[in-house]
Amino acid sequence: QVQLVESGGGLVQPGGSLRLSCAVSRRIFSPYTMGWYRQAPGKQRELVATITNYGDANYADSVKDRFTISRDNSENTLYLQMNSLKSEDTATYYCNTGSCWGQGTQVTVSS
């Protein structure tokens, strides 16, 4: 059974930071491209960032220079460091590889 389990979400004030983690079943972690997506209430799911097995990263324009995606292949874990958070970053964040999705972790940015 393929599993992706996200963690690290929560409530943070604007300008704050959070680090999301995604623990991935060993047999699917490598060598695939992985990504973070998010979905806000009433909106479609959108791409946040992706990273290849070689560490090449791409970001949505809305998070560029604020978010950093990374992966630890030895620990089968995907990360998303989120800095300078804004209210519009509020969403459920999902980890993805291929057709596999995690259950999501809620990020709420509010004062």
C-alpha positions in Angstrom: 0.0 0.0 0.0 1.5 3.3 -1.1 1.3 5.9 1.6 2.1 9.6 1.9 1.6 11.2 5.3 1.8 15.0 5.7 2.4 16.8 8.9 3.5 20.2 10.2 0.4 22.3 9.4 -1.2 24.7 11.9 -2.2 28.2 12.7 0.4 30.9 12.1 0.4 34.7 12.0 1.1 36.6 8.8 4.8 36.9 8.3 5.4 33.7 10.2 6.9 30.3 9.1 6.0 26.7 9.0 7.7 23.6 7.8 5.6 20.8 6.3 6.8 17.2 6.1 5.6 14.3 4.0 6.7 10.8 5.0 6.6 8.5 1.9 6.5 4.8 1.6 10.0 3.6 0.8 9.3 1.9 -2.5 7.7 4.9 -4.2 10.0 7.7 -2.9 12.8 7.4 -5.4 13.4 8.1 -8.2 10.3 10.1 -8.8 9.5 13.8 -9.0 7.5 14.9 -6.0 5.4 17.9 -5.3 3.3 20.0 -2.9 -0.1 21.2 -3.9 -2.7 23.2 -2.0 -6.4 23.7 -2.1 -8.2 26.6 -0.5 -12.0 26.5 0.2 -14.0 27.0 -3.0 -10.9 26.9 -5.2 -9.2 24.3 -7.4 -6.2 22.4 -6.2 -3.0 24.2 -7.4 0.6 23.4 -7.7 2.9 24.9 -5.1 6.3 23.3 -5.9 7.9 20.3 -7.4 11.3 18.7 -7.0 13.0 16.0 -9.1 15.1 13.1 -7.7 18.1 15.2 -8.6 16.9 18.2 -6.6 15.8 20.4 -9.4 12.9 22.6 -8.0 10.1 24.6 -9.6 7.7 26.9 -7.8 4.5 28.7 -8.4 5.0 32.4 -8.9 2.9 33.1 -5.9 5.4 31.3 -3.5 8.7 31.9 -5.3 11.3 33.4 -2.9 9.2 32.5 0.1 8.8 28.7 0.0 11.6 26.1 -0.4 10.9 22.5 -1.3 13.5 19.8 -0.4 13.8 16.1 -0.1 15.8 13.7 2.0 16.1 10.5 0.0 17.8 8.7 2.8 14.8 9.4 5.1 12.1 9.1 2.4 10.8 12.5 3.3 9.6 15.5 1.4 9.7 19.0 3.0 8.2 22.4 2.3 9.7 25.3 4.2 7.2 28.2 4.1 8.4 31.7 5.2 6.8 35.1 5.1 3.4 33.5 5.1 0.4 35.5 3.9 -3.4 35.0 4.5 -3.7 33.9 0.9 -1.5 30.9 1.7 -4.3 29.5 3.8 -5.2 26.1 2.4 -4.9 22.4 2.8 -1.5 21.3 1.6 -1.1 17.9 -0.2 2.0 15.8 -0.9 2.0 14.1 -4.3 4.0 11.7 -6.5 2.5 10.4 -9.7 -1.1 9.4 -8.9 -0.5 9.1 -5.2 -1.8 11.8 -2.7 -1.5 12.3 1.0 -4.5 13.1 3.2 -3.4 16.8 3.5 -2.4 19.1 6.3 -4.2 22.4 7.1 -2.3 25.6 7.0 -4.1 28.7 8.3 -2.5 32.1 8.2 -4.4 34.6 10.4 -3.8 37.2 13.0 
